[in-house]
Amino acid sequence: MQTASPQDERILALVEPVADAMALEVLRIRVMGGKKTTVQIMAERVSDGGMDVADCAKLSRAVSAVFEEEDPVSGEYNLEVSSPGIDRPLTALPHFERWEGFEAKLELDRLVEGRKRFRGVLAGVEDESVAIDLTGEEDTALIPFDWIADAKLVMTDELVAASLKARGDQSGGTES
């Protein structure tokens, strides 16, 4: 789910080593067409899940240098580096574990019980499946991670409160 196309995968292969060297995790790469192509890179710090403007600028400069050499996008394009935001995408199995207890929307790449879209509270990970307490269901569902085409957290009061608390905890320490 980090990528949606072969071009996204090629760009991820170029960006990931740069991000890793900066202790950043690449959450998602998307190349979007339009009047001008946009290459969107969503990342966060490995240490605390944060990503501020300085981190975005630093990653953008480093990626731009790699893109100048490798030229992965034909023609003109805009490079957009951002943080995931509060209602973040969930693109790797550990994300579902990290955000256990929060509401999420999942879209599958196939029909299950006549539908592709599901919503519920994340209940962790079991083997290679996401556990989720679906809205309106009594039992916890296990959905194979490989079946998930798209997933993101749902903006709720609990999620906003947890995000604000995390920001407060990060800024409350001493500076060096």
ABEGO torsion letter per residue (X at the ends): XABABAAAAAAAAAAAAAAAAAGBBBABBBBBBEABBBBBBBBBBAAAGBBBAAAAAAAAAAAAAAAAAAGABBEBBBBBBBBAEABBBBABAAAAAAABGBBBBBBBABBBGGBABBBEBBAEBBEABBBBBBBGBABBBBBBAAABABBBBBBBAAAAAAAAAAAAAAAABBBX
